[in-house]
Amino acid sequence: MILSKRLLRRTDLTLIAATAAIVIMSLIIIGSATHVNTPSEERYWFVQRQGISFLVDIALAAFLMNFDYKILQRYGNYFYVFNLILLILVMLVGQSALGAQRWIALGPISIQPSEFSKLIMIIALAAMMEKRGKIHSLSDLAPVAGYVLVPFLLVLKQPDLGTSLVFLAIFFGMVFVAGIRLRILFGIFGLGLAALPVLWHFLKDYQKMRIMVFMDPNVDPLGAGYHIIQSKIAIGSGLLFGKGLFGGTQSQLNFLPENHTDFIFSVVGEELGFVGCAVLLLLYLIVLWRGIKIAQDASDTFGRLLAVGITSMIAFHVLVNVGMTMGIMPVTGIPLPLMSYGVSSLTTNIMAIAILLNIQLRRQKLLF
């Protein structure tokens, strides 16, 4: 089925433009961050791979926009089971890197199932919650929480604390829209805070160290605290307009680790300055604004829950990643959506944007 001209005229061009602008900015910054630290014949390998992935993702997005998103609701349970199988496969045949088992090799490429798991979880959870109706009490909330708990624990086992926290952000965003009483949410947050001393004993040693260096990076300035120290130096040294593309000292001289992935915002701060960071954050605000607007205008509960879940996912990623690079949140390994290098992350976020556009295209104004 090809989108009709009537539907195409209703496409959210603002959301498309903001998304495209972020990805284009990403390709430029990835090129700047990696061109020094790779052999000359592979200098733009990361940019080329990310760019090709983006082109493939555009075709995938066009496909996702062609069918009515309500079809996804019929297969919510299948999505859920597929999600569990995917996460269990990571435990059985996954590759380990940086102390975690998160990747599955498919020929020359490796995919990170936990990235796709976020979007699959949103679809499955939206379908499940739509069937159950409004959520007002703890008895209404318990089955929904149990539904999220299993994939949450599987991701935590990898271990991937960052993605597990994303699951919680999605869950709380969606149950809030479903009508949960605020006092129940505040009660859950209170219990979570009270349980922190107990949860501390279940954290891995490197996770404990990340929290300690968040409080004081100088506890381990050449180890766990090194990322935060160098990131803050990079962002602070950029001042108002930055040092210019390919001109950053921390990123170009290899002082800043993971400068094309988790700490790409630091490169933006160093090379494009406060102005560049402000422009990027403005683009994210536009994406989030459109996501909220699409949720408000959705023609059904399933679409509204989908839009809220996707918007919550993107918002949490941006908040945590930017906060992490500025030293005001612990390092969790959460990528910056549409910016950080990574095929799995980029594809997941483009698919999420495509679903938002699908919901927006098929909204129906209620007439009274």
GUKEKE-179003 format. One record per atom (N, C-alpha, C): residue in one letter; x negated, y, z. Coordinates in steps of 0.05 Angstrom, whole numbers, plus 5000, padded with zeros to 4 digits. Layout:
! GUKEKE-179003
  res     u     v     w
    a     X     Y     Z
...
This chain:
! GUKEKE-179003
  res     u     v     w
    m  4983  4976  5000
    m  5000  5000  5000
    m  4982  5025  5000
    i  4988  5044  4983
    i  4973  5069  4981
    i  4990  5091  4995
    l  4976  5107  5010
    l  4990  5129  5024
    l  5004  5147  5004
    s  5029  5153  5010
    s  5045  5171  4993
    s  5034  5199  4995
    k  5040  5215  4974
    k  5031  5243  4974
    k  5044  5258  4998
    r  5068  5251  5006
    r  5081  5264  5028
    r  5065  5259  5054
    l  5056  5234  5058
    l  5040  5229  5082
    l  5013  5242  5081
    l  5001  5242  5057
    l  4974  5255  5055
    l  4975  5284  5061
    r  4997  5297  5054
    r  5000  5326  5060
    r  5001  5331  5090
    r  5009  5311  5105
    r  5012  5314  5134
    r  4987  5305  5149
    t  4966  5298  5134
    t  4941  5289  5147
    t  4929  5311  5164
    d  4919  5304  5187
    d  4907  5324  5205
    d  4878  5331  5196
    l  4877  5351  5179
    l  4851  5359  5167
    l  4832  5370  5188
    t  4843  5382  5209
    t  4827  5393  5231
    t  4811  5371  5244
    l  4825  5349  5250
    l  4812  5326  5263
    l  4791  5313  5245
    i  4798  5311  5219
    i  4779  5300  5200
    i  4754  5317  5197
    a  4758  5344  5196
    a  4736  5362  5192
    a  4717  5362  5217
    a  4729  5362  5241
    a  4713  5361  5265
    a  4697  5335  5267
    t  4709  5313  5261
    t  4696  5287  5261
    t  4673  5286  5241
    a  4678  5295  5217
    a  4657  5296  5196
    a  4634  5314  5204
    a  4640  5337  5216
    a  4619  5356  5224
    a  4601  5343  5246
    i  4613  5329  5264
    i  4597  5316  5285
    i  4578  5295  5273
    v  4589  5279  5254
    v  4573  5257  5242
    v  4550  5270  5225
    i  4556  5291  5210
    i  4535  5304  5194
    i  4513  5315  5213
    m  4522  5328  5234
    m  4503  5338  5254
    m  4486  5315  5266
    s  4499  5293  5270
    s  4485  5269  5280
    s  4463  5260  5261
    l  4469  5258  5236
    l  4449  5249  5216
    l  4425  5268  5215
    i  4430  5294  5218
    i  4408  5313  5218
    i  4391  5310  5243
    i  4403  5307  5266
    i  4388  5305  5291
    i  4374  5278  5293
    i  4387  5256  5283
    i  4373  5230  5283
    i  4349  5232  5265
    g  4351  5245  5242
    g  4328  5248  5224
    g  4305  5263  5238
    s  4312  5284  5252
    s  4292  5300  5266
    s  4279  5284  5289
    a  4296  5269  5303
    a  4286  5254  5327
    a  4268  5231  5320
    t  4271  5219  5296
    t  4258  5194  5290
    t  4236  5197  5269
    h  4234  5220  5255
    h  4216  5221  5232
    h  4186  5219  5240
    v  4180  5227  5265
    v  4152  5227  5274
    v  4143  5199  5284
    n  4162  5186  5297
    n  4155  5161  5311
    n  4158  5136  5294
    t  4162  5139  5268
    t  4165  5115  5251
    t  4144  5117  5228
    p  4136  5095  5217
    p  4117  5095  5194
    p  4129  5111  5171
    s  4112  5123  5154
    s  4121  5141  5133
    s  4140  5127  5114
    e  4136  5101  5108
    e  4154  5087  5089
    e  4181  5082  5102
    e  4183  5084  5128
    e  4209  5079  5142
    e  4219  5104  5156
    r  4209  5127  5148
    r  4213  5152  5163
    r  4243  5158  5166
    y  4259  5153  5146
    y  4287  5159  5147
    y  4305  5134  5148
    w  4293  5112  5158
    w  4308  5087  5159
    w  4333  5090  5177
    f  4330  5102  5200
    f  4353  5105  5218
    f  4375  5122  5206
    v  4366  5144  5192
    v  4386  5161  5179
    v  4401  5147  5157
    q  4385  5132  5141
    q  4397  5118  5118
    q  4417  5096  5129
    r  4409  5082  5149
    r  4427  5061  5160
    r  4452  5073  5172
    q  4449  5095  5187
    q  4472  5108  5199
    q  4490  5120  5177
    g  4477  5131  5156
    g  4493  5143  5134
    g  4508  5123  5118
    i  4495  5100  5113
    i  4509  5079  5098
    i  4532  5068  5115
    s  4527  5065  5141
    s  4549  5056  5159
    s  4572  5075  5158
    f  4567  5101  5158
    f  4588  5121  5157
    f  4604  5119  5132
    l  4591  5115  5109
    l  4606  5112  5084
    l  4624  5087  5084
    v  4613  5065  5095
    v  4629  5041  5097
    v  4653  5046  5116
    d  4647  5061  5138
    d  4668  5067  5157
    d  4690  5084  5146
    i  4683  5102  5127
    i  4703  5118  5114
    i  4723  5101  5099
    a  4712  5081  5084
    a  4730  5062  5070
    a  4747  5046  5089
    l  4735  5038  5112
    l  4750  5023  5132
    l  4772  5041  5144
    a  4766  5067  5148
    a  4786  5085  5159
    a  4809  5089  5140
    a  4803  5091  5114
    a  4824  5094  5094
    a  4842  5069  5094
    f  4830  5046  5098
    f  4846  5021  5099
    f  4864  5022  5124
    l  4853  5030  5147
    l  4869  5030  5172
    l  4892  5050  5171
    m  4888  5071  5155
    m  4909  5092  5153
    m  4932  5083  5134
    n  4927  5062  5119
    n  4947  5054  5098
    n  4971  5038  5109
    f  4967  5025  5132
    f  4990  5009  5142
    f  5000  5023  5167
    d  5025  5017  5174
    d  5038  5029  5197
    d  5025  5017  5222
    y  5015  5035  5240
    y  5001  5026  5264
    y  5019  5008  5282
    k  5045  5010  5279
    k  5063  4994  5296
    k  5060  4964  5291
    i  5048  4957  5268
    i  5042  4929  5263
    i  5023  4918  5284
    l  5005  4934  5294
    l  4985  4926  5313
    l  4998  4915  5339
    q  5022  4927  5345
    q  5036  4920  5370
    q  5044  4890  5370
    r  5050  4880  5347
    r  5059  4851  5345
    r  5037  4832  5353
    y  5012  4840  5349
    y  4990  4822  5353
    y  4973  4830  5378
    g  4986  4844  5397
    g  4972  4852  5421
    g  4959  4830  5436
    n  4973  4807  5440
    n  4962  4785  5455
    n  4939  4771  5440
    y  4942  4771  5413
    y  4920  4759  5397
    y  4895  4776  5399
    f  4898  4803  5399
    f  4875  4821  5402
    f  4862  4816  5429
    y  4878  4812  5449
    y  4868  4807  5476
    y  4851  4782  5478
    v  4862  4760  5466
    v  4847  4734  5466
    v  4822  4737  5450
    f  4824  4750  5427
    f  4800  4754  5410
    f  4778  4769  5425
    n  4787  4789  5440
    n  4769  4805  5456
    n  4754  4788  5476
    l  4768  4771  5490
    l  4756  4753  5510
    l  4736  4734  5497
    i  4744  4723  5474
    i  4726  4705  5460
    i  4700  4719  5452
    l  4703  4744  5442
    l  4680  4759  5433
    l  4661  4764  5457
    l  4672  4771  5480
    l  4655  4777  5503
    l  4642  4752  5515
    i  4657  4729  5513
    i  4645  4704  5522
    i  4622  4695  5504
    l  4626  4700  5478
    l  4605  4694  5458
    l  4579  4708  5465
    v  4581  4733  5474
    v  4557  4748  5481
    v  4542  4734  5503
    m  4557  4723  5523
    m  4544  4709  5545
    m  4531  4684  5536
    l  4542  4671  5515
    l  4532  4645  5506
    l  4509  4647  5486
    v  4512  4665  5466
    v  4492  4666  5445
    v  4481  4695  5441
    g  4487  4713  5459
    g  4478  4740  5456
    g  4449  4744  5459
    q  4438  4765  5447
    q  4410  4772  5449
    q  4406  4791  5473
    s  4383  4789  5486
    s  4377  4807  5508
    s  4358  4829  5499
    a  4363  4853  5511
    a  4345  4875  5506
    a  4350  4895  5528
    l  4328  4907  5538
    l  4329  4927  5559
    l  4343  4916  5584
    g  4339  4890  5589
    g  4350  4879  5614
    g  4379  4871  5613
    a  4391  4872  5589
    a  4419  4865  5587
    a  4424  4847  5563
    q  4444  4830  5564
    q  4452  4812  5542
    q  4477  4823  5530
    r  4474  4840  5508
    r  4497  4854  5497
    r  4500  4851  5467
    w  4481  4839  5454
    w  4482  4839  5424
    w  4485  4811  5413
    i  4498  4810  5390
    i  4501  4785  5374
    i  4488  4790  5347
    a  4470  4774  5339
    a  4456  4777  5313
    a  4473  4766  5291
    l  4477  4782  5270
    l  4491  4773  5245
    l  4472  4779  5222
    g  4454  4759  5216
    g  4435  4764  5195
    g  4415  4786  5203
    p  4412  4806  5186
    p  4392  4827  5191
    p  4402  4848  5211
    i  4428  4847  5218
    i  4438  4867  5237
    i  4448  4855  5263
    s  4448  4871  5283
    s  4459  4862  5309
    s  4483  4880  5316
    i  4504  4867  5326
    i  4527  4883  5334
    i  4530  4881  5364
    q  4543  4902  5376
    q  4547  4903  5404
    q  4577  4900  5409
    p  4586  4875  5415
    p  4615  4870  5418
    p  4628  4887  5439
    s  4614  4896  5460
    s  4627  4912  5480
    s  4636  4939  5470
    e  4623  4949  5448
    e  4633  4974  5435
    e  4660  4969  5423
    f  4663  4948  5407
    f  4688  4942  5394
    f  4709  4934  5415
    s  4700  4922  5437
    s  4718  4913  5458
    s  4734  4936  5469
    k  4723  4960  5470
    k  4738  4983  5481
    k  4763  4989  5465
    l  4760  4990  5438
    l  4783  4996  5421
    l  4803  4973  5421
    i  4793  4948  5420
    i  4810  4925  5421
    i  4827  4925  5447
    m  4813  4932  5469
    m  4827  4933  5494
    m  4849  4953  5495
    i  4844  4976  5482
    i  4864  4997  5481
    i  4889  4987  5466
    i  4885  4974  5443
    i  4907  4964  5427
    i  4923  4943  5443
    a  4909  4924  5455
    a  4922  4902  5470
    a  4937  4914  5495
    l  4924  4932  5509
    l  4936  4944  5533
    l  4960  4961  5526
    a  4959  4976  5504
    a  4982  4992  5496
    a  5006  4974  5489
    a  5001  4952  5475
    a  5022  4934  5468
    a  5035  4921  5493
    m  5018  4914  5512
    m  5028  4901  5536
    m  5044  4921  5553
    m  5034  4946  5556
    m  5047  4966  5572
    m  5073  4975  5559
    e  5074  4976  5533
    e  5099  4984  5519
    e  5121  4964  5525
    k  5114  4939  5526
    k  5134  4918  5532
    k  5145  4920  5561
    r  5127  4928  5579
    r  5134  4929  5608
    r  5149  4954  5615
    g  5147  4975  5598
    g  5161  4999  5604
    g  5147  5017  5624
    k  5161  5034  5638
    k  5150  5054  5656
    k  5135  5039  5679
    i  5114  5052  5689
    i  5099  5041  5712
    i  5101  5062  5734
    h  5116  5055  5755
    h  5120  5074  5777
    h  5107  5064  5803
    s  5107  5038  5808
    s  5099  5028  5834
    s  5074  5010  5832
    l  5064  5001  5855
    l  5041  4983  5855
    l  5048  4956  5843
    s  5073  4948  5846
    s  5082  4922  5835
    s  5083  4924  5804
    d  5089  4948  5794
    d  5088  4952  5765
    d  5059  4953  5755
    l  5041  4964  5772
    l  5013  4968  5764
    l  4997  4943  5765
    a  5003  4925  5783
    a  4987  4901  5787
    a  4983  4884  5762
    p  5004  4877  5747
    p  4999  4861  5723
    p  4981  4875  5702
    v  4984  4901  5700
    v  4968  4917  5681
    v  4939  4916  5690
    a  4934  4920  5716
    a  4907  4919  5726
    a  4894  4892  5722
    g  4910  4871  5726
    g  4900  4844  5722
    g  4892  4839  5693
    y  4908  4851  5675
    y  4903  4848  5646
    y  4876  4860  5638
    v  4868  4882  5651
    v  4843  4896  5645
    v  4820  4883  5660
    l  4826  4870  5683
    l  4805  4860  5701
    l  4787  4840  5688
    v  4798  4821  5672
    v  4782  4799  5660
    v  4761  4810  5641
    p  4768  4826  5620
    p  4748  4837  5603
    p  4729  4856  5617
    f  4739  4870  5637
    f  4722  4888  5654
    f  4699  4872  5667
    l  4706  4849  5679
    l  4686  4833  5692
    l  4667  4820  5673
    l  4677  4812  5649
    l  4659  4800  5629
    l  4638  4820  5619
    v  4646  4845  5616
    v  4628  4866  5607
    v  4608  4872  5630
    l  4618  4872  5654
    l  4601  4878  5678
    l  4580  4856  5681
    k  4586  4832  5672
    k  4568  4809  5675
    k  4544  4811  5656
    q  4546  4827  5635
    q  4525  4828  5614
    q  4497  4836  5625
    p  4491  4854  5642
    p  4509  4873  5655
    p  4510  4899  5638
    d  4534  4911  5637
    d  4538  4936  5623
    d  4557  4953  5640
    l  4546  4966  5660
    l  4562  4982  5679
    l  4576  5005  5665
    g  4562  5017  5645
    g  4573  5040  5631
    g  4599  5034  5617
    t  4598  5012  5601
    t  4623  5004  5586
    t  4645  4996  5605
    s  4637  4983  5628
    s  4657  4976  5648
    s  4672  5001  5658
    l  4657  5022  5663
    l  4669  5047  5672
    l  4687  5059  5651
    v  4679  5056  5625
    v  4697  5065  5603
    v  4723  5051  5604
    f  4723  5025  5610
    f  4748  5009  5613
    f  4766  5022  5634
    l  4753  5029  5657
    l  4769  5042  5678
    l  4781  5068  5670
    a  4765  5084  5655
    a  4775  5110  5646
    a  4799  5107  5627
    i  4797  5087  5609
    i  4819  5081  5591
    i  4844  5072  5607
    f  4840  5054  5626
    f  4861  5044  5643
    f  4876  5066  5658
    f  4861  5083  5671
    f  4873  5105  5687
    f  4887  5125  5669
    g  4875  5131  5646
    g  4888  5150  5628
    g  4915  5139  5618
    m  4916  5114  5611
    m  4941  5102  5600
    m  4962  5098  5621
    v  4955  5089  5646
    v  4975  5085  5666
    v  4986  5112  5676
    f  4969  5133  5675
    f  4979  5160  5682
    f  5001  5169  5664
    v  4997  5165  5638
    v  5018  5172  5618
    v  5042  5154  5621
    a  5038  5129  5630
    a  5060  5110  5633
    a  5078  5117  5657
    g  5070  5137  5673
    g  5088  5146  5694
    g  5080  5138  5722
    i  5055  5129  5727
    i  5047  5121  5754
    i  5047  5146  5772
    r  5056  5142  5797
    r  5056  5164  5816
    r  5028  5173  5823
    l  5024  5199  5825
    l  4997  5209  5830
    l  4986  5200  5857
    r  5004  5197  5877
    r  4994  5188  5903
    r  4982  5160  5902
    i  4992  5143  5883
    i  4981  5117  5880
    i  4953  5118  5867
    l  4950  5136  5847
    l  4924  5139  5834
    l  4904  5150  5854
    f  4912  5170  5870
    f  4894  5182  5890
    f  4887  5161  5911
    g  4906  5144  5917
    g  4901  5122  5937
    g  4880  5103  5926
    i  4882  5096  5900
    i  4863  5078  5888
    i  4835  5090  5887
    f  4833  5116  5880
    f  4808  5130  5881
    f  4796  5130  5909
    g  4813  5135  5928
    g  4803  5135  5956
    g  4792  5108  5965
    l  4806  5087  5958
    l  4797  5060  5964
    l  4770  5054  5950
    g  4768  5063  5925
    g  4743  5060  5910
    g  4720  5073  5923
    l  4724  5098  5933
    l  4703  5112  5946
    l  4695  5098  5972
    a  4716  5089  5987
    a  4710  5075  6012
    a  4695  5049  6008
    a  4699  5037  5984
    a  4686  5011  5979
    a  4658  5014  5968
    l  4649  5039  5962
    l  4622  5043  5950
    l  4600  5030  5966
    p  4599  5032  5993
    p  4577  5019  6007
    p  4576  4989  6003
    v  4600  4977  6000
    v  4601  4948  5995
    v  4592  4942  5967
    l  4602  4957  5948
    l  4595  4953  5919
    l  4565  4956  5915
    w  4552  4973  5931
    w  4523  4978  5928
    w  4508  4951  5928
    h  4516  4933  5945
    h  4502  4907  5948
    h  4505  4889  5924
    f  4524  4895  5906
    f  4529  4879  5882
    f  4515  4890  5858
    l  4503  4914  5861
    l  4489  4926  5838
    l  4462  4913  5833
    k  4454  4913  5808
    k  4427  4903  5801
    k  4407  4924  5811
    d  4382  4915  5814
    d  4361  4933  5825
    d  4358  4958  5807
    y  4358  4954  5781
    y  4354  4977  5763
    y  4378  4996  5765
    q  4402  4986  5770
    q  4425  5003  5773
    q  4423  5019  5799
    k  4414  5007  5820
    k  4409  5022  5845
    k  4389  5044  5841
    m  4367  5037  5826
    m  4347  5057  5822
    m  4357  5080  5805
    r  4375  5075  5786
    r  4387  5097  5770
    r  4402  5116  5788
    i  4417  5105  5807
    i  4432  5123  5825
    i  4413  5139  5843
    m  4391  5126  5852
    m  4372  5140  5869
    m  4358  5162  5854
    v  4350  5157  5829
    v  4337  5178  5814
    v  4356  5200  5805
    f  4382  5193  5804
    f  4402  5214  5799
    f  4402  5234  5822
    m  4399  5224  5846
    m  4398  5242  5870
    m  4372  5257  5870
    d  4350  5244  5862
    d  4324  5257  5862
    d  4306  5242  5842
    p  4303  5253  5818
    p  4287  5240  5797
    p  4258  5236  5805
    n  4248  5252  5824
    n  4220  5250  5832
    n  4215  5226  5850
    v  4236  5211  5857
    v  4232  5185  5871
    v  4215  5166  5854
    d  4219  5167  5828
    d  4204  5150  5810
    d  4199  5166  5784
    p  4182  5187  5785
    p  4179  5205  5762
    p  4167  5192  5737
    l  4153  5171  5740
    l  4141  5158  5716
    l  4156  5132  5708
    g  4177  5126  5723
    g  4193  5102  5717
    g  4222  5110  5711
    a  4240  5102  5729
    a  4268  5106  5725
    a  4276  5136  5723
    g  4261  5153  5737
    g  4267  5182  5736
    g  4256  5196  5712
    y  4239  5183  5696
    y  4225  5196  5674
    y  4245  5206  5653
    h  4266  5190  5646
    h  4285  5199  5626
    h  4298  5225  5633
    i  4308  5227  5658
    i  4322  5250  5667
    i  4304  5275  5668
    i  4280  5271  5678
    i  4261  5294  5679
    i  4255  5305  5652
    q  4248  5287  5633
    q  4242  5296  5606
    q  4266  5308  5591
    s  4290  5296  5597
    s  4314  5307  5584
    s  4320  5335  5594
    k  4317  5340  5620
    k  4322  5367  5631
    k  4302  5387  5620
    i  4277  5378  5617
    i  4256  5396  5606
    i  4263  5403  5577
    a  4272  5382  5561
    a  4279  5387  5533
    a  4302  5407  5531
    i  4324  5402  5545
    i  4347  5420  5544
    i  4340  5448  5553
    g  4326  5450  5575
    g  4319  5476  5586
    g  4301  5492  5569
    s  4282  5479  5555
    s  4263  5493  5538
    s  4275  5503  5513
    g  4299  5493  5505
    g  4311  5502  5481
    g  4322  5531  5482
    l  4327  5541  5506
    l  4337  5568  5511
    l  4362  5573  5494
    l  4364  5596  5481
    l  4389  5604  5468
    l  4392  5591  5440
    f  4371  5593  5424
    f  4374  5584  5396
    f  4356  5559  5390
    g  4341  5549  5409
    g  4326  5525  5405
    g  4299  5530  5391
    k  4284  5509  5388
    k  4257  5511  5375
    k  4258  5505  5346
    g  4282  5499  5335
    g  4285  5493  5307
    g  4283  5463  5302
    l  4296  5454  5280
    l  4296  5426  5273
    l  4267  5417  5268
    f  4260  5393  5277
    f  4234  5381  5275
    f  4213  5397  5292
    g  4222  5415  5309
    g  4204  5432  5324
    g  4203  5427  5354
    g  4218  5408  5363
    g  4219  5402  5392
    g  4194  5387  5401
    t  4183  5396  5423
    t  4159  5383  5433
    t  4165  5357  5448
    q  4185  5357  5464
    q  4192  5333  5480
    q  4200  5310  5462
    s  4217  5316  5442
    s  4226  5295  5424
    s  4205  5287  5402
    q  4192  5307  5391
    q  4173  5302  5370
    q  4147  5289  5380
    l  4139  5295  5404
    l  4115  5283  5415
    l  4120  5258  5432
    n  4144  5248  5429
    n  4151  5222  5442
    n  4152  5223  5472
    f  4156  5246  5484
    f  4159  5247  5513
    f  4187  5238  5521
    l  4207  5242  5504
    l  4235  5237  5510
    l  4243  5209  5499
    p  4246  5189  5516
    p  4254  5163  5507
    p  4283  5162  5497
    e  4289  5143  5480
    e  4316  5139  5469
    e  4328  5166  5458
    n  4310  5181  5444
    n  4319  5208  5435
    n  4339  5207  5412
    h  4342  5185  5399
    h  4362  5183  5377
    h  4387  5167  5385
    t  4387  5157  5410
    t  4410  5142  5419
    t  4423  5156  5444
    d  4417  5146  5467
    d  4431  5156  5491
    d  4424  5185  5497
    f  4400  5194  5490
    f  4391  5222  5497
    f  4390  5240  5473
    i  4408  5236  5454
    i  4408  5253  5430
    i  4417  5281  5436
    f  4434  5284  5457
    f  4443  5311  5464
    f  4419  5328  5474
    s  4399  5315  5486
    s  4375  5329  5495
    s  4360  5341  5471
    v  4360  5326  5449
    v  4347  5336  5424
    v  4362  5360  5413
    v  4389  5359  5414
    v  4405  5382  5405
    v  4398  5406  5422
    g  4396  5402  5448
    g  4390  5425  5466
    g  4363  5436  5461
    e  4343  5419  5456
    e  4316  5429  5452
    e  4313  5443  5425
    e  4324  5431  5404
    e  4319  5441  5377
    e  4340  5462  5367
    l  4364  5461  5378
    l  4385  5480  5370
    l  4394  5498  5392
    g  4383  5493  5416
    g  4388  5510  5439
    g  4417  5510  5450
    f  4423  5530  5466
    f  4449  5532  5478
    f  4471  5534  5457
    v  4465  5549  5436
    v  4484  5553  5414
    v  4491  5527  5401
    g  4471  5511  5395
    g  4476  5485  5383
    g  4492  5466  5400
    c  4486  5466  5426
    c  4501  5450  5445
    c  4530  5459  5447
    a  4534  5486  5447
    a  4561  5497  5449
    a  4577  5490  5424
    v  4565  5491  5401
    v  4579  5484  5376
    v  4587  5454  5377
    l  4569  5437  5385
    l  4575  5408  5387
    l  4598  5403  5407
    l  4596  5415  5430
    l  4617  5411  5450
    l  4644  5423  5441
    l  4643  5445  5426
    l  4668  5456  5414
    l  4681  5436  5395
    l  4664  5423  5379
    l  4674  5403  5360
    l  4688  5380  5375
    y  4675  5371  5397
    y  4688  5350  5414
    y  4714  5360  5426
    l  4715  5385  5435
    l  4740  5395  5446
    l  4762  5395  5425
    i  4755  5401  5400
    i  4775  5400  5378
    i  4785  5372  5375
    v  4767  5352  5374
    v  4775  5324  5372
    v  4794  5316  5395
    l  4787  5324  5419
    l  4803  5317  5442
    l  4830  5331  5442
    w  4830  5356  5434
    w  4855  5372  5431
    w  4874  5359  5411
    r  4863  5351  5388
    r  4880  5338  5368
    r  4890  5311  5378
    g  4873  5296  5393
    g  4881  5271  5404
    g  4905  5274  5423
    i  4903  5294  5441
    i  4925  5300  5460
    i  4950  5308  5445
    k  4947  5325  5424
    k  4970  5334  5408
    k  4983  5311  5394
    i  4967  5293  5383
    i  4978  5269  5370
    i  4993  5251  5389
    a  4983  5249  5414
    a  4997  5233  5434
    a  5024  5246  5441
    q  5024  5272  5443
    q  5049  5286  5449
    q  5070  5283  5427
    d  5061  5282  5402
    d  5079  5281  5380
    d  5086  5253  5370
    a  5074  5233  5383
    a  5077  5205  5373
    a  5107  5198  5374
    s  5115  5181  5354
    s  5143  5174  5351
    s  5152  5152  5370
    d  5133  5139  5383
    d  5141  5117  5401
    d  5121  5114  5424
    t  5129  5099  5444
    t  5112  5095  5467
    t  5085  5082  5460
    f  5086  5062  5443
    f  5061  5048  5435
    f  5041  5067  5423
    g  5051  5084  5404
    g  5033  5104  5392
    g  5022  5124  5412
    r  5039  5132  5431
    r  5030  5151  5452
    r  5008  5138  5469
    l  5012  5113  5477
    l  4993  5100  5494
    l  4966  5095  5478
    l  4969  5088  5453
    l  4945  5085  5436
    l  4929  5111  5435
    a  4942  5133  5429
    a  4929  5159  5427
    a  4916  5167  5453
    v  4930  5163  5475
    v  4919  5170  5501
    v  4894  5153  5508
    g  4896  5127  5502
    g  4874  5109  5507
    g  4849  5117  5492
    i  4853  5123  5466
    i  4830  5131  5449
    i  4819  5158  5458
    t  4836  5177  5464
    t  4827  5203  5474
    t  4812  5201  5500
    s  4822  5184  5518
    s  4809  5180  5544
    s  4781  5168  5540
    m  4779  5149  5521
    m  4753  5136  5516
    m  4733  5156  5506
    i  4741  5173  5486
    i  4722  5192  5475
    i  4715  5213  5496
    a  4734  5223  5511
    a  4729  5243  5532
    a  4710  5233  5553
    f  4714  5208  5562
    f  4696  5197  5583
    f  4668  5194  5572
    h  4665  5185  5548
    h  4639  5182  5535
    h  4624  5209  5535
    v  4638  5229  5525
    v  4625  5256  5523
    v  4618  5266  5550
    l  4636  5265  5569
    l  4631  5275  5596
    l  4607  5262  5609
    v  4606  5235  5608
    v  4585  5220  5622
    v  4558  5224  5608
    n  4558  5222  5581
    n  4533  5224  5566
    n  4521  5252  5570
    v  4536  5273  5566
    v  4526  5300  5569
    v  4517  5305  5598
    g  4533  5296  5617
    g  4526  5299  5645
    g  4500  5284  5651
    m  4497  5260  5640
    m  4473  5244  5644
    m  4448  5258  5634
    t  4449  5270  5610
    t  4426  5283  5599
    t  4419  5308  5614
    m  4438  5321  5627
    m  4433  5345  5642
    m  4426  5339  5671
    g  4427  5314  5679
    g  4419  5306  5706
    g  4441  5310  5727
    i  4466  5314  5718
    i  4488  5318  5737
    i  4505  5293  5740
    m  4497  5271  5725
    m  4510  5245  5728
    m  4489  5224  5725
    p  4493  5200  5737
    p  4473  5179  5735
    p  4470  5169  5706
    v  4446  5158  5700
    v  4441  5146  5674
    v  4457  5120  5672
    t  4474  5117  5652
    t  4490  5093  5650
    t  4487  5079  5623
    g  4474  5092  5604
    g  4471  5079  5577
    g  4495  5083  5560
    i  4513  5102  5566
    i  4536  5107  5549
    i  4528  5125  5526
    p  4533  5117  5501
    p  4525  5134  5478
    p  4544  5158  5475
    l  4534  5178  5460
    l  4550  5202  5454
    l  4566  5195  5428
    p  4593  5195  5429
    p  4609  5186  5407
    p  4603  5201  5381
    l  4600  5187  5359
    l  4596  5197  5332
    l  4568  5210  5329
    m  4553  5214  5351
    m  4527  5227  5350
    m  4504  5207  5353
    s  4505  5191  5374
    s  4484  5172  5380
    s  4480  5151  5357
    y  4455  5144  5352
    y  4450  5124  5332
    y  4461  5097  5341
    g  4474  5082  5324
    g  4484  5056  5330
    g  4508  5049  5312
    v  4506  5028  5297
    v  4527  5021  5278
    v  4552  5013  5292
    s  4550  4997  5313
    s  4574  4988  5328
    s  4589  5011  5340
    s  4574  5030  5352
    s  4587  5053  5365
    s  4600  5071  5344
    l  4586  5076  5322
    l  4597  5094  5302
    l  4623  5081  5289
    t  4621  5056  5283
    t  4644  5042  5271
    t  4668  5042  5289
    t  4664  5037  5315
    t  4685  5037  5334
    t  4699  5064  5336
    n  4683  5085  5337
    n  4694  5112  5339
    n  4708  5121  5314
    i  4698  5114  5291
    i  4711  5121  5266
    i  4738  5106  5263
    m  4738  5081  5271
    m  4763  5066  5272
    m  4783  5078  5291
    a  4774  5087  5314
    a  4791  5100  5333
    a  4803  5126  5322
    i  4787  5142  5309
    i  4797  5167  5296
    i  4817  5160  5274
    a  4812  5138  5259
    a  4831  5130  5238
    a  4858  5122  5249
    i  4857  5109  5272
    i  4883  5102  5285
    i  4898  5127  5295
    l  4883  5146  5306
    l  4895  5172  5313
    l  4909  5184  5289
    l  4895  5185  5266
    l  4906  5196  5242
    l  4930  5181  5232
    n  4930  5154  5236
    n  4952  5137  5228
    n  4977  5145  5245
    i  4973  5148  5271
    i  4995  5156  5289
    i  5006  5183  5281
    q  4988  5202  5275
    q  4996  5229  5268
    q  5011  5229  5241
    l  5003  5213  5222
    l  5016  5212  5196
    l  5045  5202  5199
    r  5050  5185  5218
    r  5076  5172  5220
    r  5093  5182  5243
    r  5086  5205  5253
    r  5102  5217  5274
    r  5129  5225  5263
    q  5149  5226  5280
    q  5176  5234  5272
    q  5186  5254  5292
    k  5194  5277  5283
    k  5206  5297  5301
    k  5234  5288  5309
    l  5239  5289  5335
    l  5266  5282  5345
    l  5285  5305  5341
    l  5308  5299  5329
    l  5328  5320  5324
    l  5351  5317  5344
    f  5359  5340  5355
    f  5381  5340  5375
    f  5405  5356  5364
